[in-house]
Amino acid sequence: MGQGPSRRELSDFEQWRIVTRSQLAHYVRTYRFLGLIGFVALISGFDLGFQIHAGVAIVQQEQLHKVSEYLSNFLDNTGLWVVLAAAFFGGDALSVDFSTGSGYFMLVQPVRRGSLLAGRYTAATLVTLAIVGVYYAFGLIGSAYFFGAAAVPWVDVGLSLGLGVLFSLAALSVAFTISAFFKSPSAGVLVTILAVYVGFFTLQQVVELAGYEPFWSLTYAGGAMAAILDTDFVHIQAVPLGEDQYYTIWSASAVEGGIIMAVYLLVFLPLSVVLYHQKESQ
Amino acid sequence: MTAASIEVAGLTKSFGGRRPAVYDLTFRYEGSGAIGYLGPNGAGKTTTLKLLVGLLRPTSGQARLNDLDPVADRKHALASVGAVIETPEPYDTMTVYEALETVGALRGLDPDGIDSEIDRCHEVLELPALAARCGGLSKGERQRVVLAAALMGDPTVLLLDEPTDGLDPAERVLVRNLLTRLKKDHLILMSSHLMGDITEVCDHLIFLRQGTIVLRDSVAAVAARITQRQLDVEFAQVVPVAALVAIAPVVQQVAALTDRRFRLTFDGSLEGRTQILDGCRRLAPLLRFTDATLVLEDAYLDVIASSPGE
């Protein structure tokens, strides 16, 4: 063996880059990524295909001849895809190191846990955005096909994507935190989906029925990604249920949604970092 | 640069209200050499190694690698440490090259350095094809990749938990020979249930039972402790075991190795040895009368049996 090879001390930033690259290479080859991105492409493709089959005139009429209405409706499921991606790539982010052999491979390397977590978080964000990007791509293709490329509101699309990034970061922070409490990676994934999508959504409906704005709900905030594209955005709608009875529906504005997402990010990301540092192997 | 060192001082780890998994462990080794870490299942061997690399936090006491605390400063404490603990698994989607490249890069090797280190590991450990996905490797192949990852960058300290686990006999010999070479200028702490590996590789032994050290000594001293009380005798003709038991009152136990070769356990005294030699000569023509060779299983059982229990 003799004298060892020359090595230099890396900064945390350099190690973060290495971990991100390695984690990203892993994520994009997993069945969950290929399955989810394929599924999103398939659903979006079918959606677009049916619309093309229906014809330009019918679609334009259905969407009130507004490209913003079309985009807003087409991209209405962005929150679902983000939550699924966050659950798939964040729901096991912290538990995987302490319940599978991969942790014994990476956690014995001379890297701060913060760098490992940051690399994993960045890679998870990138794959989540790749999935969202495919969804948006179909929406944009449809917009250009039915309303012409010149009609596409690029600024609003950019703002919507910006909210998509913020929503992804927030949802992943929640998923990372949830994963800290589970030994089994699959349990973390399942609970993230149940908590963030089903749980929030159900509670949101109940709270709205009771006449309150669900400002605390992350999925409520997620609605802002599509709402920002809607030029006829309405924050509060009263739906008549019967005589003198109304059901109130709230929609998060871009600003409100962005604030809620930012709060989730600021609370849950540091929490996940603390939990990861505290975790011990079994 | 300080000498390579492995140190634990008053190291205790408890999980909940149970009896501590390790209790008040204290030892320090520095420089080079190989230390065998032995004990029955649940003795605390893996827990100690996890504490050393900061996968666990001590309840009290300290673990230090190269004089650095792996919990407070894991980046520097592990900078020159290669560790194989439990059953590490690179991501199954990664190729062997990618897994080793990631480790090399994290340890500060440049691309050329990474390639030459992978070449070196490929040669000494006969690694599987570098383009093979880790998920498709056999247990032995994966273990060799994991060992290669531990060796990337040529760390001065190696912490190895059952390093030959899952390897076939030829692979075990390969790894044993590698470790025997490495211990000349590396400090190795290895646990293993395979006593042959420990006997062949290690210079020092630590016996652990129920989380505490029951014996810590050089292999030579442990060998002397055992072999002083055992004799191997070989006769020119078949001899019944019962006849050997009766040759001298100091004989405590007779184990038949073949129908002409036996291992006798006695009190280790010079008079006892003389009595046995005389008795054997009277019994049948003697071909061999020597101290028993060290069989570490015997040492292990002896130490475990003579240490206080619950």
Interface residues (C-beta under 8 A of the other chain):
Chain A: M1 G2 G4 P5 S6 R7 R8 E9 L10 D12 Q15 I18 V19 S22 A25 H26 R29 T30 T100 G101 S102 Y104 F105 L107 V108 Q109 P110 V111 R112 R113 E280 S281
Chain B: K50 V53 L55 L56 R57 R74 K75 H76 A77 L78 A79 V81 A83 V84 I85 E86 T87 P88 E89 P90 Y91 T93 M94 E98 A99 T102 V103 A105 L106 R107 G108 L109 D110 G113 S116 E117 V146 A149 A150 G153 D154 P155 T156 R181 L182 D185 H186
